[in-house]
Amino acid sequence: MPWLSSRTGKPIDLVEPTSAQVDFADLAWSLAHTNRHAGNGDRQASVAAHILIGLPLATGPLRALWLLHGAEVARLGDVPEQAMEALSALAAGFGARHAASFAWVWTEYRARHAKVIHAAAGVEMPTSAQLVALQSIASIVEATERRDLHNPALRPEPRWSGAQPANRVARQRPADQVADALHEEWKASLPALARPASPIAIPPSRRRRA
């Protein structure tokens, strides 16, 4: 089976992934070093930074879901939507059946990795309504990235014209710092990673004697 080696050398089955293969430190590192828009920006805009920029907009149950938004990109690479549209158009050139097969395979590929990452985090997959809310946050983050991290001439794009950027300015940070910040957010907010409460030490004088 095709497999991918993580940063620390852990093998990841790309066809039949499992939650046991998910290492969140490795995952954060990969996302912090995976540029969005195929690297076409004046400043680095990684997938991990994208998640952190949008985190203040995600409240309640959406917080954990947003923290995992696009995490499967660590296994797939961040393929721009325009590239996917181009591939779909090419597949359609071979007939509707090929186009449908391509769309199904890509969707299934992403879903398999997203599901095992959510399972490892102890987070249910988002509902249809939650997906709409997550996409709304993603649109705001996209507009913010284009305002703060891209050449001004590249900002206008019809698909994002209705989204207003966040008030908070997105600033570039070193990738290792972004990876650490995302990993800390995961450990604080994802059920399977949340740190257990430290036991309270009882002074020897108060311990019951046998």
Salt bridges, closest charged atoms under 4 A:
GLU16 OE2 - ARG112 NH1 3.27
ASP23 OD2 - LYS10 NZ 3.11
ASP26 OD2 - LYS10 NZ 3.80
GLU72 OE2 - ARG110 NH2 2.51
GLU81 OE1 - ARG159 NH1 3.00
GLU85 OE2 - ARG159 NH1 3.29
GLU108 OE2 - ARG112 NE 2.83
GLU142 OE1 - ARG36 NH2 2.43
GLU142 OE2 - HIS37 NE2 3.55
GLU142 OE2 - ARG146 NE 2.87
GLU145 OE1 - ARG36 NH2 2.83
GLU145 OE1 - HIS37 NE2 3.90
GLU145 OE2 - HIS50 ND1 2.97
ASP148 OD1 - ARG147 NE 2.67
GLU157 OE1 - ARG146 NH2 2.76
GLU157 OE2 - ARG159 NE 2.97
GLU184 OE2 - LYS187 NZ 2.83
GLU184 OE1 - ARG195 NH2 2.87
GLU185 OE1 - ARG63 NH2 2.94
